[in-house]
Amino acid sequence: MTADCKLGQAVKESLDDYFTHLDGEPPHAVYDMVLGCVEKPLLNYIMQKVGGNQSKAAEILDINRNTLRKKLQQYNID
């Protein structure tokens, strides 16, 4: 199994757990919840890997540096 498939499996298992423990409550804002749970640790990890270099991080993530900067601000990541 490749790394991206493992990540997808981890997301599926987490969603299975989420839906199992709703206790009758309707699911809400699942898309934003998943993105928030995945995006912030991803950005933290990559920024640590590149020693805070936003240009390198943006290149690794394959996103525009301005987009990265906005996301770092959104999650209060230095």
LINVEN-V619721 format. One record per residue. N is the residue number from 1. RES is the residue in one small letter. SS is DSSP state (h for helix, s for strand, l for the rest). OMEGA is omega in whole degrees, 0 to 359 (999 if undefined). Layout:
n=N res=RES ss=SS omega=OMEGA
n=N res=RES ss=SS omega=OMEGA
This chain:
n=1 res=m ss=l omega=181
n=2 res=t ss=l omega=182
n=3 res=a ss=h omega=181
n=4 res=d ss=h omega=176
n=5 res=c ss=h omega=177
n=6 res=k ss=h omega=179
n=7 res=l ss=h omega=177
n=8 res=g ss=h omega=178
n=9 res=q ss=h omega=178
n=10 res=a ss=h omega=178
n=11 res=v ss=h omega=179
n=12 res=k ss=h omega=180
n=13 res=e ss=h omega=178
n=14 res=s ss=h omega=178
n=15 res=l ss=h omega=175
n=16 res=d ss=h omega=179
n=17 res=d ss=h omega=179
n=18 res=y ss=h omega=182
n=19 res=f ss=h omega=178
n=20 res=t ss=h omega=186
n=21 res=h ss=l omega=179
n=22 res=l ss=l omega=180
n=23 res=d ss=l omega=176
n=24 res=g ss=l omega=178
n=25 res=e ss=l omega=177
n=26 res=p ss=l omega=176
n=27 res=p ss=l omega=183
n=28 res=h ss=l omega=174
n=29 res=a ss=l omega=184
n=30 res=v ss=h omega=181
n=31 res=y ss=h omega=179
n=32 res=d ss=h omega=180
n=33 res=m ss=h omega=182
n=34 res=v ss=h omega=179
n=35 res=l ss=h omega=179
n=36 res=g ss=h omega=180
n=37 res=c ss=h omega=184
n=38 res=v ss=h omega=188
n=39 res=e ss=h omega=182
n=40 res=k ss=h omega=178
n=41 res=p ss=h omega=176
n=42 res=l ss=h omega=180
n=43 res=l ss=h omega=177
n=44 res=n ss=h omega=183
n=45 res=y ss=h omega=182
n=46 res=i ss=h omega=180
n=47 res=m ss=h omega=176
n=48 res=q ss=h omega=181
n=49 res=k ss=h omega=184
n=50 res=v ss=l omega=177
n=51 res=g ss=l omega=177
n=52 res=g ss=l omega=181
n=53 res=n ss=l omega=184
n=54 res=q ss=h omega=179
n=55 res=s ss=h omega=178
n=56 res=k ss=h omega=180
n=57 res=a ss=h omega=180
n=58 res=a ss=h omega=179
n=59 res=e ss=h omega=179
n=60 res=i ss=h omega=182
n=61 res=l ss=h omega=182
n=62 res=d ss=l omega=174
n=63 res=i ss=l omega=178
n=64 res=n ss=l omega=181
n=65 res=r ss=h omega=177
n=66 res=n ss=h omega=176
n=67 res=t ss=h omega=178
n=68 res=l ss=h omega=181
n=69 res=r ss=h omega=179
n=70 res=k ss=h omega=181
n=71 res=k ss=h omega=177
n=72 res=l ss=h omega=176
n=73 res=q ss=h omega=180
n=74 res=q ss=h omega=183
n=75 res=y ss=l omega=181
n=76 res=n ss=l omega=177
n=77 res=i ss=l omega=180
n=78 res=d ss=l omega=999
